[in-house]
Amino acid sequence: MDATANARRLRQNQTLAEKALWKLVRNRQLGGFKFLRQVSIDRYFADFVCEAGKLIVELDGAAHEGREDYDERRTQTLELFGYMVLRFPNDRVLADLGGVGDDILTVLRSDRV
């Protein structure tokens, strides 16, 4: 399966947390920043990417339990491409979407260069 087809499949099979966060960030609704979903970077697919802010937002559900080493290597690779990676557990996104949005905006508006 090519990267475009795989990204399309991932977008069509979103978790509840991914759907909630996408509703918050789509169409530049979060501080005017543009986000894309399921972006292919190197050999990985990033959940949400803001190119202007060089920020990747990753949501972690049950599938990430016990995969901390893999996630760390993945984060390191994505950082080599100049991105900062923010991770949120799915349950926090569902319980505190506004707080997650505030945390994302804080990073995007910071001078972290």
C-alpha positions as CSV (number, residue, x, y, z in Angstrom):
1,M,0.0,0.0,0.0
2,D,1.4,3.4,-0.9
3,A,1.8,6.3,1.5
4,T,-1.2,8.2,0.2
5,A,-3.5,5.2,0.4
6,N,-2.2,4.4,3.9
7,A,-2.8,8.0,5.1
8,R,-6.3,7.9,3.6
9,R,-7.0,4.7,5.5
10,L,-5.7,6.1,8.8
11,R,-7.9,9.3,8.3
12,Q,-11.0,7.1,7.7
13,N,-10.4,5.0,10.8
14,Q,-9.8,7.7,13.4
15,T,-10.2,7.1,17.1
16,L,-12.7,9.1,19.1
17,A,-9.8,11.2,20.4
18,E,-8.5,11.9,16.9
19,K,-11.9,12.9,15.7
20,A,-12.3,15.3,18.7
21,L,-8.9,16.9,18.2
22,W,-9.4,17.2,14.4
23,K,-12.7,19.0,15.0
24,L,-10.7,21.4,17.2
25,V,-7.8,22.1,14.9
26,R,-9.3,21.8,11.4
27,N,-9.8,24.8,9.1
28,R,-7.3,26.9,11.1
29,Q,-9.7,27.0,14.1
30,L,-6.9,26.8,16.6
31,G,-5.2,30.2,16.7
32,G,-5.2,30.4,12.9
33,F,-2.7,27.6,12.6
34,K,-3.1,25.1,9.8
35,F,-3.0,21.4,10.7
36,L,-2.9,18.3,8.5
37,R,-3.8,14.7,9.5
38,Q,-1.8,11.6,9.0
39,V,1.2,13.1,7.3
40,S,4.0,10.8,6.1
41,I,7.4,11.8,7.4
42,D,10.2,9.5,6.7
43,R,8.8,6.0,7.5
44,Y,6.2,7.2,10.0
45,F,2.7,8.8,9.8
46,A,2.3,11.8,12.2
47,D,-1.2,12.1,13.6
48,F,-1.4,15.9,13.3
49,V,1.1,18.3,11.8
50,C,1.4,22.0,11.9
51,E,4.1,22.9,9.3
52,A,4.2,26.6,10.2
53,G,5.0,25.8,13.8
54,K,7.1,22.7,13.0
55,L,4.9,20.8,15.5
56,I,3.6,17.3,15.5
57,V,0.8,16.3,17.9
58,E,0.6,12.6,18.6
59,L,-2.3,10.9,20.4
60,D,-1.6,7.8,22.4
61,G,-4.2,5.2,23.2
62,A,-4.0,1.6,24.4
63,A,-2.0,0.6,21.3
64,H,0.9,2.6,22.7
65,E,1.1,0.8,26.1
66,G,4.4,-1.2,26.3
67,R,5.7,0.5,23.2
68,E,7.5,3.4,24.9
69,D,10.9,2.5,23.4
70,Y,9.4,2.5,19.9
71,D,7.6,5.8,20.5
72,E,10.8,7.3,21.8
73,R,12.8,6.3,18.7
74,R,10.0,7.5,16.5
75,T,10.0,10.9,18.3
76,Q,13.8,11.2,17.9
77,T,13.4,10.5,14.1
78,L,10.7,13.1,13.7
79,E,12.8,15.6,15.7
80,L,15.6,15.1,13.2
81,F,13.2,16.6,10.6
82,G,13.0,19.7,12.7
83,Y,9.7,19.0,14.5
84,M,8.8,19.3,18.1
85,V,6.6,16.3,19.1
86,L,3.8,16.7,21.7
87,R,2.1,13.6,23.0
88,F,-1.3,13.4,24.7
89,P,-3.1,10.3,26.0
90,N,-6.5,9.7,24.3
91,D,-8.3,9.9,27.6
92,R,-7.0,13.4,28.3
93,V,-8.1,14.6,24.9
94,L,-11.6,13.3,25.5
95,A,-11.8,14.6,29.1
96,D,-10.0,18.0,28.6
97,L,-10.0,19.0,24.9
98,G,-9.9,22.7,25.7
99,G,-6.8,22.2,27.9
100,V,-5.1,20.2,25.2
101,G,-5.9,22.9,22.7
102,D,-4.4,25.5,25.2
103,D,-1.3,23.4,25.6
104,I,-0.8,23.2,21.8
105,L,-1.3,26.9,21.3
106,T,1.2,27.7,24.1
107,V,3.8,25.7,22.2
108,L,2.9,27.2,18.8
109,R,3.0,30.8,20.2
110,S,6.3,30.3,22.1
111,D,9.8,31.2,20.8
112,R,11.3,27.7,20.9
113,V,14.0,28.2,18.3
